[in-house]
Amino acid sequence: MAKKENLLRSKDVAHILDCSPDDVIELARRGKLRASKQGRFWRFKHNDVLSYKNKYQSASA
């Protein structure tokens, strides 16, 4: 059986990226941050969030 990966909520991602949950959802809607929609909620893989954060930090440095 496949291991179920823990998915993060937009609130959790906002804390990691130091922005608002609304900003996180907007990034997901625009396709800049990988996410999946479960019902009306957005869910994010931890590795995808860290990849986005590293890419963003290296671009702004």
N, C-alpha and C positions, 0 to 999 in steps of 0.2 A: 504494500500500500504506500502511496506517495506521502511524503511528509508535508503537512499543511504549513505554509509559511504565514507568519504573523503579518497581518496587514495593518497599516497605520491609518488613523483618521486625519482629516485636514488639520485639526487642532494640534495633533502630535507633530505633524510635518511643519506647521507654522512655528512651533517651538524650536525645531531643529534649524530651520532656515531663518529664524528671527524676523518673521513677518506676520501678517494677519492671516487667519484661515480663509478669508475672502480672496486674498492675493494668491494663496495656494490653489484654490479652486479655479481662479482665472488662468493660472499657469497650466493647469490640467486641461481646461477647455480649449486653450490655444495650442495644445499639443507640445508645449515646451517641457512639461514634467509628465513622465509616464504615470498613468493611473488607470484604474478600472472603476466602472460604475456598478454598484450593487444596490439595486432599487433606486432610491433617490440620493444615496450617499456615495461619495468618492472614497476610494481606498487606494493606498499607496504602498508599494514594496519598499522596505527599508533600504535595500541596495540601490534602487532607482533614485531615492531621495538623496542618498550620499553621493551618487554619481553626478546628479544635478548640482549639488552644493559644491563639489570639487571643480566641476566645469565652470561654474559661475565665479568661484573665488579665483581660479587661475586666469580667467578672462579679465577680471577687474584689477589684478595685481600688476 
